[in-house]
Structure formats: structure tokens, C-alpha cells
Amino acid sequence: MAADPGFIPTQLAARAAYLLRGNDLGTMTSAAPRLYPHMWSWDAAFVAVGLAPLSVERAVVELDTLLSAQWGNGMIPHIVFANGVDGYFPGPARWACGDLAATAPVVPQTSGITQPPVHAIAVQRILDHSRRHGRSTRAVAEEFLDRRWGDLVRWHRWLATARDPKDNGRISLYHGWESGMDNSPRWDAAYANVIPGPVPPYLREDTAIISDPTQRPSNAEYDRYLWLLEEMKLARYDDAELASTMSFAVEDVFVSAVFSLACDVLATIGEEHSAPKSDVRDLRYWAEKFQRGTIATTDPRSGAARDFDLRSGRWIPTETLAMFAPLLCGGLDRDAERALVRIFEGPRFCGHPDLRYAVPPSTSPVSGDFRPREYWRGPVWPVMTWLFSWAFARRGWAERARHLRAEGLRQAADGSFAEYYEPFTGAPLGSMQQSWTAASVLDWLG
């Protein structure tokens, strides 16, 4: 394919670095300056990946800030609120975690849910880049690992125990926001069974910034989102209470695969840096257990993975990125894996003939649930392209990883660093100047 006009790599890298500097609040990076003015958990991990080639020291500060907000039970919350920054709903007063949750920190203020555990990948990239520098930079990275190793293992232990109440080797979520894929078709049936009670009045901030309603979840969806928040508050964010009382409860196969992958990455880091053998042993066990849990959801012929609705007792098959979870963590037999790769690269996803760039849309363009402009129901998210390219490289699929990287960079060459893109026209959508999009570009070019 011919290259699209746009910034040459050195210019693109400079613009991405400038963006991250502009979104830097001192010890945290806002996910996006207007729509997401605080720190989001998995955004912060990807931001650290992008910061590492610029400054290992600054990447360490990013993860340090996030881990400083870790709850006493081990959970890393999905939002760490920046002091004195307004413009986002629901804010800390709506969550009221410090007042209600026994294990929540009072300072900093946080939300009461979590997000996908991609943080071990960021730690690995920080260590990778530190080895290319002098002794002092390597010492910063290694001191961070020594200081935060226990926190990282505690985070993984909480996911493996509190969030696997059925002992199935799959992570349970109690809000679609915890998946990171807020309004994906994956959750339509589970949300349909959530009957909102009285929700305190609210005013959405997102629609004042993104005025096109086709790009954002509907008000009816937000009523359900906020009712689930009220259910969590009634449970005082207690892990056992959430498991038994939440009207939304699903086993997320994509988060489970990411967790398996993250446990494997962190175990390897632990082995290389003489971490406690018991921690490494636990991490290896969780990596294998959650890989098995992921594979247990798959179709034996296509390899496609499914989520599971714990409340209805039904599998959730969807033509979304979640079906490719096994490509992240491995474990499929050879024939099923080949079949799943063919779907990923074929006309239902990256090889669809009308796509502007050969990167994975969030929902298949041939699915009845596909909406090309609506958040996680169709648009392309550059950070997902990055995650699959990184995972493919790690699995030894060098050519596939290079192809995704090349196509991702072609898409990013417009310099908008959008949150997501229309898959057919390539138009930037959602929030502009998105930190994790710039971070993906910096890692690809770094």
C-alpha cells in the first residue's frame, strides 16, 4: 500500500513527545486534556510505555503515582483523580470511595472499580529501555522494581482471588467500564438485565466536549452505568458483597487473557531480578490457570473466545476484539490458532476490503452490532493495534507484528493522535490529543 501523506517518522515522534509533555500534570499524565483530565489505570500503563523511550525516570514516576493510589485490598483503581481538576463526570464525590470503602485511600481520591491489568507490560518496557542507558538510569528502573514488586504482586493476587470467585480461571467484572471497552456489544445482554433504580441527578461532561451523539454511549446506557455505581456504593465496594449483589456480573475473557499474559511477563521479570521464588511460583500458576480459563471459553474449530454472563448463566459470543483473546495469551491447539489468526487477518476484521488501514476494528464490520463511529462498537483504537502488535512480537510472529505496526503508523500519520478512528474513512473520532495514542506511536518509533 502506498503511504498516506502525513508527518515523516521523526516529525511524528516529536509531535507525540510534545503531546505527552503537554498532557503532563507533574506526577501524572492526563489521559486527554479535555475529555479525560485525570489518570486512568490502563492508560497510565500505556503512557509509561510511551514515556520510557523519552525518559525512563519519568515513566517510573507515572507508575509510582498510579501505585500510590492502590487500595488496601490490592486493587488498582481505574481513575486516580488529579487535585483541583474538574470537568469529568462521575467525579470523586459521586464515587465517595474514601467515605464508604474500608480499603480505599482517602488521598488520592479514586474511583471504585478497576481496569485491565496491562501494567506488567509497562514495567517490562521500562526495564528494556533502561538497559540502553547508563548505570544511573538502570539503577532507577531496578530500584523502582524492588520498591514496587510487592505492590505489583498484590495487585495480581487480588485479581486472581477476589475477582475469580467461581475459581474458573477467568476475571469477573461488575461494571462494563472495568473491561475498558465500555459500550461494546459484548455487554448488551448483560446490561439489558440491569434495571436502573432511582439515580441521583447528573449532567454528563462527555457530550459537552464530543457533541456528535453517534460517537458516545446513549443516555439510557449512562443510566445503567450510574445505577451500577449506586449498587457498588450500597455494597460499600466490598469484594464479597459485589460478587453476590451486583446486577451486572460477567467473566471477561479479554481481561482474563491479558491477566494471564501479564502474570507470565511479571514472573519472567521476577526470575531475572531475583524476586521471591514464592511470588514467581504464584505468578506462573496464575498465568497457566487463566490461560486455561481463557481457552475453556473457545470454539474448538474457530478458536474464537467468549465472555460469560454470571447472572443469566449464558455464554456471550460476539464478533469483537474479545474473540481474539487467545492470541494474546496463547494456549490454543495449532489448528484452532491458525483458524483464529485467519479470522483476525481476513475479511471479517483486518482484511475487510473497505478498511482504510489493515488494523483491527473493535467490532467486525460484518457484524449486525457494528457502528463505525460509536466508541467500542466499530471504530479502530490505535492502542489495541499496539497491544496486538506487541503480543504478536512476543509470541515470535515478527512479520504479523511488523505489519500491524506499519499500518498503525500509517493511521497515526495524520498527527491528530485521536482516541479512535472511523475504520472506513480513517477520520479521527472521540478525543483528540489522546495520551495513549501518542504513547503507542512513540513505542513503535522508539
C-alpha positions, 0 to 999 in steps of 0.5 A: 500500500502506498503511504498516506501523506502525513508527518515523516517518522521523526516529525511524528515522534516529536509531535507525540513527545510534545503531546505527552509533555503537554498532557503532563500534570507533574506526577501524572499524565492526563489521559486527554486534556479535555475529555479525560483530565485525570489518570486512568489505570490502563492508560497510565500503563500505556503512557509509561510505555510511551514515556520510557523511550523519552525518559525512563525516570519519568515513566517510573514516576507515572507508575509510582503515582498510579501505585500510590493510589492502590487500595488496601485490598490490592486493587488498582483503581481505574481513575486516580483523580488529579487535585483541583481538576474538574470537568469529568463526570462521575467525579470523586464525590459521586464515587465517595470511595474514601467515605464508604470503602474500608480499603480505599485511600482517602488521598488520592481520591479514586474511583471504585472499580478497576481496569485491565491489568496491562501494567506488567507490560509497562514495567517490562518496557521500562526495564528494556529501555533502561538497559540502553542507558547508563548505570544511573538510569538502570539503577532507577528502573531496578530500584523502582522494581524492588520498591514496587514488586510487592505492590505489583504482586498484590495487585495480581493476587487480588485479581486472581482471588477476589475477582475469580470467585467461581475459581474458573480461571477467568476475571469477573467484572461488575461494571462494563467500564472495568473491561475498558471497552465500555459500550461494546456489544459484548455487554448488551445482554448483560446490561439489558438485565440491569434495571436502573433504580432511582439515580441521583441527578447528573449532567454528563461532561462527555457530550459537552466536549464530543457533541456528535451523539453517534460517537458516545454511549446513549443516555439510557446506557449512562443510566445503567452505568450510574445505577451500577455505581449506586449498587457498588456504593450500597455494597460499600465496594466490598469484594464479597458483597459485589460478587453476590449483589451486583446486577451486572456480573460477567467473566471477561475473557479479554481481561482474563487473557491479558491477566494471564499474559501479564502474570507470565511477563511479571514472573519472567521479570521476577526470575531475572531480578531475583524476586521471591521464588514464592511470588514467581511460583504464584505468578506462573500458576496464575498465568497457566490457570487463566490461560486455561480459563481463557481457552475453556471459553473457545470454539474448538474449530474457530478458536474464537473466545467468549465472555460469560454472563454470571447472572443469566448463566449464558455464554456471550459470543460476539464478533469483537476484539474479545474473540481474539483473546487467545492470541494474546495469551496463547494456549490454543491447539495449532489448528484452532490458532491458525483458524483464529489468526485467519479470522483476525487477518481476513475479511471479517476484521483486518482484511475487510476490503473497505478498511482504510488501514489493515488494523483491527476494528473493535467490532467486525464490520460484518457484524449486525452490532457494528457502528463505525463511529460509536466508541467500542462498537466499530471504530479502530483504537490505535492502542489495541493495534499496539497491544496486538502488535506487541503480543504478536512480537512476543509470541515470535510472529515478527512479520504479523507484528511488523505489519500491524505496526506499519499500518498503525503508523500509517493511521497515526500519520495524520498527527491528530493522535485521536482516541479512535478512528472511523475504520472506513474513512480513517477520520479521527473520532472521540478525543483528540490529543489522546495520551495513549495514542501518542504513547503507542506511536512513540513505542513503535518509533522508539 
